[in-house]
Amino acid sequence: MNKKRYLSMLLCMALILVGLLSGCGSKTADPDDGNKVTPSVSGKDDLEFMEISISHWNGDSAFSSDDEVLKTIKEKFNVDFVSQNITWDDHTQKLQLWASTDSLADISAAYIRDTTQMYSWARDGVIRSLPSDLSAYPNLQKYMEENTKENCMVDGECYVIPKNVYLSQEETVMERVILYRWDLAQQAGITKEPANWDEFREMLLAIMKADPEGKNIGGMTAPSMGYLGYPMLCYSVPNACDDRWEKWNDTYVPAYFGGENLGDNVLATWNLMRDMYTEGTIDPDLPISTLELAQNKFLNGQAAALCVTSSIAATPSFGMDSSWKELYGNPMMDDCKILNLMPGANGETYYWSTSYSAAESIFSSHVDDKKMERILMIYDYLLSDEGIMLSKFGVEGESYEIVDGKLVADIDARNEKYPSTLALANVVSWVLPLPNGYENDAGYDDWYDEWVPSYIEQAKACKMPEYEPRCKSAFVQSGSTLVISPSDDGLRIMTGTKPVEEMWKEILEEYKQDGLEDTIQKVNDALK
C-alpha cells in the first residue's frame, strides 16, 4: 500500500534553494522498501500518535513504568511502547515462535547475525531493511558507519542495527583475562613475571611443586574449554577466535584451517594444550568444570591461575574481590596479577580480536515506512548527547551529577527512580562514547579500571593477520551445514592419548567428510 509522506518546512526550503521544489510534498513508497524512508518532522505537534511494540530484555518492567525518562521520550515522539516480553532464558525460542507465526514485535532484540536466520528472515519477508541513506539521522548514520556492516547485510541491504559491547576493536581483549597467583609464585622462587608460554608453564609448575599453602594446588583452571579457546587459539591461529577467513595458496579458508596445508597452523596450539594438560598446568578437571567450580578452586587456593571473562574477574556482582578479602584479608590484586599477552608460536603477539558488537535490533516487516521513520528518529535521539545521558543515567541532579567536569553516576538510584533505563540504556547499544569526554563506568572493580588501559595498549601494539570479512557472510549464505567446533576439537585432542598430529588428521578428515572442502569452494566462488 502506498503511504503519503510529509516533509518539514525546513526541508522544503532547502530543496527550493537547490531547485528541487517538486520533491517537497507528498511522496509514495512501498512499505517494504526500506530504502525510501525519510524523516518527516521533529516535534510532537507534527507527529501523529502511534504505538511501537518492542521485545527487549527487562522490557516488561521498563516500558510499564511511568518514570520521567520514559515520559520524556514518549512525549517527544508522541508514541507509546508496548512490551512483548522476552527474558535471557527464552528470547531465542520466543523470537522463533513469533517469526513463524508472523507476530514479531516492531522492534526486537536478537542474536541472529552470522547465522542463516538473518538471511532466511530477510528473504522470506519476516524482517525489513533499513534505508540505504541514513543522512537524515546523523547520529545513527555515524554509528552505523563506525560499525562493520558486512554481517548486517543481506543482498545489498542492511537489516540490523548492531549493539556494541566495546568502543573499539582492541577493547575486545577484555573478553578474557588470566589471573594468576603472583604471591605464591614469589614464595616458590619466581622473581620475574612470565613473558611467554614456556615461562608461564614454568611458573605454574614451580607453584604446584612448592605448594606454599599446603592445599595441593593445581595449574590453570577455567569454567569450560570455551574460555581457554581464545588465549590458546591466539598461540597459532588468532583469527579463528572470531571465525574469520584468511587467504592461503590463493584460496580463502577458515583461519582455523589456515596453513600451507589445510589445518597446519593450529597444530602448534594443540601441542601446547596437550603438553600443559599432561603436565598438570591445565586443570585435569577442566572437562567437567563449571563457573562455580573454577571460581572456587582459584579463590580457595586450589588453582594457581584462572581464565575467565573480565566481567567475572572484576564485576562486583560476581564477588571475586569481596570473596578474596573475606578469605585472605586483603584485595585480590594485592596477591594476583593478570597475564600479559603472550607471543605465539611464530614469535608474534596476538590478541583475541572478536566482534565488538553483540546482539542487534531487528524490525518486523509489518513496520511500514511511517513507523520506520519514527523508530529511526527515536534511535537517532538515543544516540545524541542528550539521549545518551537521559537513557543511560537518568535525570541530572537526581541520579547523576557533573562534578568538576566529570560524570558522577549513581546507577542504583537510576534503576530505582527510572526503571525504564534498564531497557532504554541498551535499546541501541550496550555501550556508547559519552559526550564531553565523560568516561563510561563499566561497573568493574577499581583495580580493573586502573589496569585495563595497559591491556588495551598491548592489543593495539599487535599486528593481526589479514582476513577477508566478506567470507563470513558468504559462508552463512552458502547453505553449508558445516559446524566448526574448536572447543570440542581442543578438548578431544588435549585429553587424548594418541599423538596430537594423528588425532588432528582424523578430525580434519571428519571435517572434509562433513563438507569442508565443498564449503570452501562455495565461499570462494561467491567472492569472485
C-alpha positions as CSV (number, residue, x, y, z in Angstrom):
1,M,0.0,0.0,0.0
2,N,1.4,3.5,-0.9
3,K,1.9,5.9,2.0
4,K,1.9,9.7,1.9
5,R,5.0,11.4,3.2
6,Y,5.3,14.8,4.8
7,L,8.4,16.8,4.8
8,S,9.1,19.7,7.2
9,M,9.0,23.3,6.1
10,L,12.8,23.5,6.7
11,L,13.5,20.6,4.4
12,C,11.2,22.1,1.7
13,M,13.0,25.5,1.9
14,A,16.3,23.7,1.5
15,L,15.0,21.8,-1.6
16,I,13.8,25.1,-3.1
17,L,17.3,26.5,-2.8
18,V,18.7,23.7,-4.8
19,G,15.9,23.8,-7.4
20,L,14.1,20.7,-6.2
21,L,10.8,22.2,-5.1
22,S,9.0,19.3,-6.7
23,G,10.5,16.9,-4.2
24,C,8.7,18.6,-1.3
25,G,5.2,17.4,-0.7
26,S,3.6,14.0,-0.9
27,K,5.6,11.0,-1.8
28,T,4.8,7.4,-2.3
29,A,6.8,4.4,-1.2
30,D,6.3,0.7,-1.0
31,P,6.0,-0.2,2.7
32,D,8.6,-3.0,2.3
33,D,11.1,-0.7,0.5
34,G,13.4,0.4,3.4
35,N,15.5,2.4,1.0
36,K,12.8,5.2,0.7
37,V,12.2,6.1,4.3
38,T,12.8,9.8,5.1
39,P,12.1,11.6,8.4
40,S,9.2,14.0,8.4
41,V,9.2,16.2,11.4
42,S,10.9,16.8,14.7
43,G,8.3,17.9,17.2
44,K,5.4,16.2,18.9
45,D,2.8,18.6,17.5
46,D,3.7,17.5,14.0
47,L,3.7,13.7,14.8
48,E,0.6,11.6,14.8
49,F,0.4,9.2,17.8
50,M,1.5,5.6,17.3
51,E,2.2,2.5,19.3
52,I,5.5,0.8,18.9
53,S,5.8,-2.8,20.1
54,I,9.2,-3.8,21.4
55,S,10.8,-7.0,22.6
56,H,13.8,-6.3,24.8
57,W,15.3,-7.7,28.0
58,N,13.8,-6.0,31.0
59,G,11.1,-4.7,28.7
60,D,8.1,-5.5,30.8
61,S,9.2,-3.6,33.8
62,A,10.9,-0.9,31.8
63,F,8.0,0.0,29.4
64,S,5.3,-0.3,32.0
65,S,6.9,2.3,34.2
66,D,5.8,5.9,34.3
67,D,9.1,7.5,35.1
68,E,10.3,10.8,33.8
69,V,12.8,9.3,31.4
70,L,10.2,7.2,29.6
71,K,7.7,10.0,29.7
72,T,10.2,12.4,28.1
73,I,10.8,10.1,25.2
74,K,7.1,9.2,24.7
75,E,6.1,12.8,24.7
76,K,8.9,13.9,22.5
77,F,8.0,11.4,19.8
78,N,4.2,11.0,20.6
79,V,4.5,7.3,21.0
80,D,3.7,4.6,23.4
81,F,5.8,1.5,23.8
82,V,4.1,-1.9,24.2
83,S,6.4,-4.6,25.6
84,Q,6.4,-8.1,24.0
85,N,8.2,-9.8,26.9
86,I,11.4,-11.8,26.5
87,T,14.0,-13.0,29.1
88,W,17.6,-14.1,28.8
89,D,16.3,-17.7,29.1
90,D,13.6,-17.7,26.5
91,H,14.4,-14.9,24.0
92,T,15.6,-17.3,21.2
93,Q,12.7,-19.6,21.4
94,K,10.1,-16.8,21.6
95,L,11.6,-14.9,18.6
96,Q,11.5,-18.2,16.6
97,L,7.8,-18.7,17.6
98,W,6.8,-15.1,16.8
99,A,8.7,-15.2,13.5
100,S,6.9,-18.4,12.5
101,T,3.5,-17.0,13.4
102,D,4.1,-13.6,11.8
103,S,3.9,-11.8,15.1
104,L,7.3,-10.3,15.8
105,A,7.3,-7.0,17.6
106,D,8.0,-3.9,15.7
107,I,11.5,-3.8,17.3
108,S,13.2,-7.0,18.6
109,A,16.5,-7.5,20.3
110,A,18.0,-10.6,18.8
111,Y,21.1,-12.6,18.2
112,I,20.8,-13.6,14.6
113,R,23.8,-12.1,12.8
114,D,26.3,-14.6,11.4
115,T,23.5,-17.2,11.2
116,T,21.3,-18.4,8.4
117,Q,18.3,-17.0,10.4
118,M,19.0,-13.4,9.4
119,Y,19.2,-14.4,5.7
120,S,16.1,-16.5,5.7
121,W,14.1,-14.0,7.7
122,A,15.1,-11.2,5.4
123,R,14.4,-13.1,2.2
124,D,11.2,-14.6,3.5
125,G,9.9,-11.1,4.4
126,V,9.9,-11.7,8.2
127,I,12.0,-8.6,8.9
128,R,12.5,-5.4,6.9
129,S,15.6,-3.5,5.9
130,L,16.9,-0.1,6.9
131,P,17.0,2.8,4.5
132,S,20.2,2.8,2.5
133,D,20.6,6.6,3.1
134,L,20.7,7.4,6.8
135,S,21.9,11.0,6.3
136,A,18.6,12.3,7.8
137,Y,19.6,10.6,11.0
138,P,23.1,11.9,11.5
139,N,23.8,10.2,14.9
140,L,22.6,6.8,13.6
141,Q,24.4,7.2,10.4
142,K,27.7,7.9,12.2
143,Y,27.1,4.9,14.5
144,M,26.5,2.6,11.6
145,E,29.5,3.9,9.6
146,E,31.7,3.1,12.6
147,N,30.4,-0.5,12.8
148,T,31.2,-3.2,10.4
149,K,28.2,-3.7,8.1
150,E,29.3,-6.9,6.4
151,N,27.4,-9.1,8.7
152,C,24.4,-6.8,8.8
153,M,23.7,-7.0,5.1
154,V,21.5,-9.3,3.0
155,D,21.6,-9.0,-0.8
156,G,23.0,-5.5,-0.5
157,E,20.6,-4.2,2.1
158,C,21.1,-3.6,5.8
159,Y,18.7,-5.4,8.1
160,V,20.0,-4.9,11.6
161,I,21.4,-2.3,13.9
162,P,24.2,-4.0,15.9
163,K,24.6,-3.4,19.7
164,N,28.2,-2.5,20.6
165,V,29.8,-4.1,23.6
166,Y,33.0,-2.2,23.2
167,L,34.0,1.1,21.7
168,S,37.0,-0.2,19.7
169,Q,38.2,-3.4,18.2
170,E,41.2,-3.5,20.6
171,E,38.8,-3.4,23.6
172,T,37.7,-6.9,22.8
173,V,40.8,-8.1,24.5
174,M,38.8,-7.7,27.7
175,E,36.8,-10.7,26.7
176,R,39.4,-12.9,28.5
177,V,41.8,-12.4,31.4
178,I,44.1,-15.0,33.0
179,L,44.5,-14.2,36.7
180,Y,47.5,-15.9,38.4
181,R,48.8,-16.1,42.0
182,W,51.9,-13.9,41.9
183,D,52.2,-14.1,45.7
184,L,52.6,-17.8,45.6
185,A,54.9,-17.6,42.6
186,Q,57.3,-15.4,44.6
187,Q,57.1,-17.8,47.5
188,A,58.1,-20.5,45.0
189,G,61.2,-18.6,44.0
190,I,59.9,-16.9,40.8
191,T,61.2,-13.3,40.6
192,K,60.2,-12.4,37.0
193,E,56.7,-12.2,35.6
194,P,56.2,-14.7,32.7
195,A,56.9,-13.2,29.3
196,N,55.9,-16.3,27.2
197,W,54.0,-19.5,27.5
198,D,57.1,-21.5,28.5
199,E,57.8,-19.1,31.4
200,F,54.1,-19.2,32.4
201,R,54.2,-23.0,32.5
202,E,57.4,-23.0,34.5
203,M,55.9,-20.6,37.0
204,L,52.8,-22.7,37.4
205,L,54.9,-25.9,37.9
206,A,57.0,-24.1,40.5
207,I,53.9,-23.1,42.4
208,M,52.5,-26.6,42.2
209,K,55.8,-28.1,43.4
210,A,56.3,-25.7,46.3
211,D,52.5,-25.7,47.3
212,P,53.2,-22.8,49.7
213,E,49.7,-23.0,51.3
214,G,49.7,-26.8,51.5
215,K,46.4,-27.1,49.5
216,N,47.7,-29.5,46.8
217,I,47.4,-26.5,44.4
218,G,46.9,-27.2,40.7
219,G,47.6,-25.3,37.5
220,M,45.3,-23.1,35.4
221,T,41.5,-23.7,35.5
222,A,38.6,-22.2,33.7
223,P,34.8,-22.6,33.7
224,S,34.9,-24.6,30.4
225,M,37.1,-25.3,27.4
226,G,35.4,-22.4,25.6
227,Y,37.1,-19.9,28.0
228,L,40.5,-21.2,27.2
229,G,39.9,-21.2,23.5
230,Y,40.7,-17.5,22.9
231,P,44.1,-17.4,24.5
232,M,45.1,-20.8,23.2
233,L,44.0,-20.2,19.7
234,C,45.9,-16.9,19.7
235,Y,49.1,-19.0,20.0
236,S,48.9,-20.0,16.3
237,V,45.5,-19.2,14.7
238,P,44.3,-15.9,16.2
239,N,41.7,-15.1,13.6
240,A,40.0,-18.4,14.5
241,C,38.7,-16.6,17.6
242,D,36.1,-14.8,15.5
243,D,35.6,-17.5,12.8
244,R,37.4,-15.3,10.3
245,W,38.7,-16.5,6.9
246,E,42.3,-16.0,5.6
247,K,43.9,-16.5,2.2
248,W,46.3,-19.4,1.8
249,N,47.6,-20.5,-1.5
250,D,45.3,-18.1,-3.3
251,T,42.2,-19.6,-1.6
252,Y,40.2,-18.3,1.3
253,V,39.8,-20.8,4.1
254,P,38.6,-20.6,7.7
255,A,41.5,-19.3,9.8
256,Y,41.1,-22.3,11.9
257,F,42.3,-24.4,9.0
258,G,45.0,-22.0,7.9
259,G,48.5,-23.0,6.8
260,E,50.5,-24.1,3.8
261,N,48.5,-27.3,4.0
262,L,44.9,-27.3,5.3
263,G,45.0,-27.2,9.1
264,D,48.7,-26.9,9.5
265,N,48.8,-23.8,11.8
266,V,46.5,-25.0,14.6
267,L,48.8,-27.9,15.4
268,A,51.0,-25.7,17.5
269,T,48.1,-24.8,19.7
270,W,47.1,-28.4,20.1
271,N,50.6,-29.5,21.0
272,L,50.8,-26.7,23.6
273,M,47.5,-27.7,25.1
274,R,48.4,-31.4,25.2
275,D,51.7,-30.6,26.9
276,M,50.0,-28.4,29.5
277,Y,47.3,-30.8,30.3
278,T,49.7,-33.7,30.6
279,E,52.0,-31.9,33.0
280,G,49.0,-30.5,35.0
281,T,49.4,-26.8,34.2
282,I,45.9,-27.1,32.7
283,D,43.4,-28.3,35.3
284,P,42.8,-32.1,34.7
285,D,39.1,-31.4,35.8
286,L,38.6,-28.9,33.0
287,P,36.4,-31.3,31.0
288,I,33.8,-31.3,33.9
289,S,34.4,-27.7,35.1
290,T,31.8,-25.1,35.7
291,L,32.0,-21.4,36.6
292,E,31.3,-22.1,40.2
293,L,33.9,-24.8,40.4
294,A,36.5,-22.8,38.6
295,Q,36.0,-19.7,40.8
296,N,36.0,-21.7,44.0
297,K,39.2,-23.5,43.0
298,F,41.0,-20.3,42.4
299,L,39.6,-18.5,45.5
300,N,40.4,-21.4,47.8
301,G,44.0,-21.8,46.6
302,Q,43.5,-25.0,44.6
303,A,44.3,-23.4,41.3
304,A,47.3,-21.2,40.5
305,A,45.6,-19.4,37.6
306,L,42.1,-18.8,36.4
307,C,41.0,-18.0,32.8
308,V,37.7,-16.1,32.8
309,T,36.0,-13.1,31.2
310,S,36.8,-9.6,32.5
311,S,33.3,-9.3,33.8
312,I,33.7,-12.4,36.0
313,A,37.1,-11.3,37.2
314,A,36.2,-7.7,38.1
315,T,32.4,-7.1,38.3
316,P,31.4,-6.7,41.9
317,S,28.2,-8.8,41.3
318,F,30.4,-11.8,40.8
319,G,32.1,-11.1,44.1
320,M,35.6,-12.3,43.4
321,D,37.3,-9.4,45.1
322,S,35.0,-9.3,48.1
323,S,35.3,-13.1,48.5
324,W,39.1,-12.7,48.3
325,K,39.1,-10.1,51.1
326,E,37.0,-12.4,53.3
327,L,39.4,-15.3,52.7
328,Y,42.7,-13.5,52.7
329,G,42.1,-10.2,54.4
330,N,43.3,-8.0,51.5
331,P,42.2,-7.1,48.0
332,M,42.6,-9.8,45.3
333,M,45.1,-7.8,43.2
334,D,47.5,-7.5,46.2
335,D,48.2,-11.2,45.6
336,C,47.4,-11.7,41.9
337,K,48.4,-10.4,38.5
338,I,46.9,-10.7,35.1
339,L,48.9,-12.5,32.5
340,N,50.1,-10.2,29.7
341,L,49.5,-11.1,26.1
342,M,51.9,-13.9,25.2
343,P,53.9,-14.3,22.0
344,G,52.6,-17.0,19.6
345,A,54.4,-19.9,18.0
346,N,55.9,-17.7,15.3
347,G,57.2,-15.1,17.8
348,E,54.4,-12.6,17.0
349,T,52.0,-11.5,19.7
350,Y,48.3,-11.5,19.0
351,Y,45.1,-10.8,20.9
352,W,41.6,-12.4,20.7
353,S,40.2,-9.9,18.2
354,T,36.5,-10.6,18.1
355,S,33.3,-8.8,17.0
356,Y,32.8,-5.9,19.3
357,S,29.0,-5.9,18.9
358,A,26.8,-8.5,20.5
359,A,23.1,-8.8,19.7
360,E,21.2,-6.4,17.4
361,S,17.9,-4.7,16.7
362,I,15.7,-6.2,14.0
363,F,12.4,-4.8,12.6
364,S,9.3,-6.6,11.7
365,S,8.2,-6.5,8.0
366,H,4.9,-5.1,9.3
367,V,6.6,-1.9,10.2
368,D,5.5,0.5,7.4
369,D,7.5,3.5,6.3
370,K,5.8,5.9,8.7
371,K,6.6,3.8,11.7
372,M,10.1,3.1,10.5
373,E,10.6,6.9,10.3
374,R,9.6,7.2,13.9
375,I,11.7,4.4,15.1
376,L,14.8,5.8,13.3
377,M,14.1,9.2,14.8
378,I,14.0,7.6,18.3
379,Y,17.2,5.7,17.7
380,D,18.9,8.8,16.4
381,Y,17.8,10.7,19.6
382,L,19.1,7.8,21.8
383,L,22.4,8.3,20.1
384,S,22.5,12.1,20.6
385,D,24.3,13.6,23.6
386,E,21.0,14.4,25.3
387,G,19.5,11.0,24.6
388,I,22.6,9.1,25.8
389,M,22.7,10.9,29.1
390,L,19.0,10.6,29.7
391,S,18.6,6.9,28.7
392,K,21.9,5.8,30.4
393,F,22.0,7.9,33.5
394,G,18.5,9.4,34.1
395,V,18.0,13.0,35.2
396,E,20.8,15.2,36.2
397,G,20.7,16.1,39.8
398,E,18.6,13.0,40.6
399,S,20.7,10.0,39.5
400,Y,23.9,11.7,38.2
401,E,25.8,14.9,38.6
402,I,28.7,16.6,36.7
403,V,31.3,17.5,39.3
404,D,34.4,19.4,38.1
405,G,33.7,18.3,34.6
406,K,33.4,14.7,35.5
407,L,30.4,12.4,35.4
408,V,29.4,11.0,38.8
409,A,26.6,8.5,38.3
410,D,24.6,6.6,40.9
411,I,23.3,3.6,38.9
412,D,21.4,2.1,41.8
413,A,19.5,5.4,42.1
414,R,18.9,5.4,38.4
415,N,17.5,1.9,38.4
416,E,15.2,2.8,41.3
417,K,14.0,6.2,40.0
418,Y,13.9,5.4,36.3
419,P,13.3,1.6,35.7
420,S,12.8,2.4,32.0
421,T,16.5,2.9,31.7
422,L,17.1,-0.8,32.3
423,A,16.0,-1.3,28.7
424,L,16.3,2.2,27.1
425,A,20.0,2.4,28.0
426,N,20.6,-0.6,25.8
427,V,18.0,-0.4,23.1
428,V,20.5,0.8,20.5
429,S,23.8,-0.2,22.0
430,W,25.3,-1.7,25.2
431,V,28.0,1.0,25.4
432,L,28.4,4.4,23.7
433,P,31.0,7.1,23.8
434,L,29.7,9.7,26.2
435,P,29.6,13.4,25.4
436,N,32.1,16.0,26.7
437,G,34.7,13.3,27.2
438,Y,32.9,11.8,30.2
439,E,34.1,8.3,31.0
440,N,32.0,5.2,30.8
441,D,31.7,3.3,34.0
442,A,31.6,-0.4,33.2
443,G,30.9,-1.3,36.8
444,Y,34.2,-3.0,37.3
445,D,36.2,-3.1,40.5
446,D,38.6,-0.1,40.8
447,W,41.7,-2.2,40.2
448,Y,40.5,-3.3,36.8
449,D,39.6,0.2,35.7
450,E,43.1,1.2,36.6
451,W,44.7,-1.7,34.9
452,V,42.7,-2.2,31.7
453,P,44.2,0.8,29.7
454,S,47.5,-1.0,29.6
455,Y,45.8,-4.2,28.4
456,I,44.2,-2.3,25.6
457,E,47.6,-0.8,24.7
458,Q,49.0,-4.3,24.4
459,A,46.3,-5.2,22.0
460,K,46.9,-2.0,19.9
461,A,50.6,-3.0,19.6
462,C,49.6,-6.3,18.0
463,K,49.8,-6.7,14.2
464,M,46.9,-9.1,13.5
465,P,47.0,-11.4,10.4
466,E,44.9,-10.1,7.5
467,Y,41.5,-11.6,6.8
468,E,38.6,-11.2,4.4
469,P,35.4,-10.1,6.2
470,R,33.1,-10.9,3.3
471,C,33.8,-14.6,3.8
472,K,31.8,-14.9,7.0
473,S,28.6,-13.8,5.4
474,A,29.3,-15.8,2.3
475,F,29.8,-18.9,4.5
476,V,26.5,-18.4,6.3
477,Q,24.7,-17.8,3.0
478,S,26.3,-20.8,1.3
479,G,23.8,-23.2,2.7
480,S,26.5,-25.3,4.2
481,T,25.7,-27.3,7.3
482,L,29.3,-27.5,8.3
483,V,29.8,-26.8,12.0
484,I,33.4,-25.8,13.1
485,S,34.0,-26.6,16.8
486,P,37.5,-25.6,18.1
487,S,36.4,-26.1,21.7
488,D,35.2,-29.7,21.1
489,D,38.3,-30.5,19.0
490,G,40.7,-29.0,21.5
491,L,39.1,-30.9,24.4
492,R,39.3,-34.1,22.4
493,I,42.9,-33.7,21.5
494,M,44.0,-32.2,24.9
495,T,42.7,-35.2,26.8
496,G,43.6,-37.8,24.2
497,T,46.3,-40.4,24.3
498,K,47.2,-40.8,20.6
499,P,49.8,-38.5,19.0
500,V,48.4,-34.9,18.5
501,E,49.2,-35.0,14.8
502,E,47.4,-38.2,14.3
503,M,44.3,-37.1,16.2
504,W,44.1,-33.8,14.3
505,K,44.5,-35.7,11.0
506,E,41.5,-37.8,12.0
507,I,39.4,-34.7,13.0
508,L,40.4,-32.9,9.8
509,E,39.2,-35.9,7.7
510,E,35.9,-35.8,9.6
511,Y,35.5,-32.1,8.6
512,K,36.2,-33.0,5.0
513,Q,33.5,-35.7,5.1
514,D,31.2,-33.1,6.5
515,G,31.7,-30.8,3.5
516,L,34.7,-28.6,4.5
517,E,36.3,-28.5,1.0
518,D,32.9,-28.0,-0.7
519,T,32.1,-25.1,1.6
520,I,35.5,-23.5,0.9
521,Q,34.8,-23.8,-2.8
522,K,31.3,-22.2,-2.4
523,V,32.7,-19.3,-0.4
524,N,35.5,-18.6,-2.8
525,D,33.0,-18.8,-5.8
526,A,30.7,-16.3,-4.1
527,L,33.6,-13.8,-3.8
528,K,34.5,-13.9,-7.4
